[in-house]
Every structure is written in C-alpha cells, then in structure tokens.
Amino acid sequence: MAESVARQPREERREGPAEAVRPRVRVFSMEAGSACFQNALERASAENMAIVSNKSMSGILLGQGNIWRAVSHALPGPTSTIVAYVQPGRRLGELIEYTRQDGSRLSVPVPREYQKEKDAALVIELPYRLEKNGSERESLVRAATTDLIRHFPPEDGWHLGDPGHDIPFGDKVEESDPAARQLRRVEMWVGPVGRVLGNSLYDARRDIHTCDLSVLHTNYVAETP
C-alpha cells in the first residue's frame, strides 16, 4: 500500500466504521454567498465550536447509532477540511488556485518541500485563516501546518481513507471493504471537502467530494473541539 501523508500519522488501518462522534453537535444555517464558508467558520469560532473536519464527519455519518439523522438536513455540504490539487500528472508549483461556480477564488500556497510533487493533494485542517487576496471575492488560505497525501487518485473510485484526514489515497479497493471511501473529484480543486447522504437508492455516506457544491453550502455542521 502506498504511503499516505508526508507528516506521518499513526500506522493503522481501520477495519470498521470511523471513530465515534463527539457528543455536542449542531447545525448552523448561513446566508448563501461567496463569503458563506468564511462566515460559518467565524460564527462557529465565536460560539466556541468548530465546523467539523472530514474525519469527524465520517464519525458522524458512519459511527454507531443514528446521530447522522440529526445533521441530515445540513447535507450536501462542506466540512472544514481543505484539499488542494492540480491536474493528474502535473507537478505542484508555488500556488494552487481555483475559481468556484459563484465566482469566488480560493488559493493555497504550496510549501517549498512539496513543490514538484506529482499526483498528490495538499490537506489543511483548522486552525487556518482565509485572508483577502486582492478583492473581496479572492481568499488565500494561511495555515501553520499543511499535509501532503501522495498517490492521490487521478479519477473517481473506491480507496482507503488516509488515517489522518480520511481522504482517499493509494490503490483501488473493493466497495465491500467497510474502510473504503469513494472519491468524487474534479480535474483540479482548492476548497473544502464535501459530504452527502444520498437517497433511498444509494447510500452516499462514504463518498468524499472534492468538487464545487457552493450553491448548496448554506448549512454547516459544527462541534465542540
């Protein structure tokens, strides 16, 4: 199995559902717009909470019990985990930029040690800040720590989630593996990881979306850190 992140997490492989969700979880309803994501981050922080990470969302959606039903009206929607990558086969440069459907632009600086990596994704978790970069609709992600996931899949498919962030990586695996996650990606991306529930015909709780769900981002799930 390919290695996952450059800043190595514990060497472990989940055999079942993700870790149990923390006890205090709530949903914020936000006004739609290009600043919706930043406003949600700020509102959660002001209430001593945090928008859930992708890994925490896996705990909510796949953990024991039916707590996922309490947040079902917030999905499809984003987590606080930001992922950035370029087209398959291209090497990372100094900056990754992406313009979303709503016209806003998000950029992530690439740490020097990760520049020239290929088929890899940057992952940023809270705490980070979104700095205005030239206009009200352009933001730059500033973070103390940026992880690198090598062997990021070039197309949609079932893969194991990396131990640190539950982002799909490495070789394809069978859908029947309970630790498998289905990647739903676009060619290149900078933005939060999105999660969905699916419907009566398809359970999408294991799907990991790195694509633009901005028109749907009005509800956010937060938890006590």
Secondary structure, DSSP 4 states (H G I P E B T S, - for coil): ----BSS--------SSPPPPPS-EEEEE---STTHHHHHHHHHHHTT-EEPPHHHHHHHHHSSSSGGGGGGGG-SEEEEEEEEE-STTPBP-SEEEEE-TTS-EEEEEPPGGGTT-BSEEEEE-SSEEEEE-SSTTEEEEEES--EEEES--SSSEEEEEPTTT--EEEEE--TTSTTEEEEEE-SSEEEEEEE--B-SS-B-TTEEEES--GGGTTEEEEE--
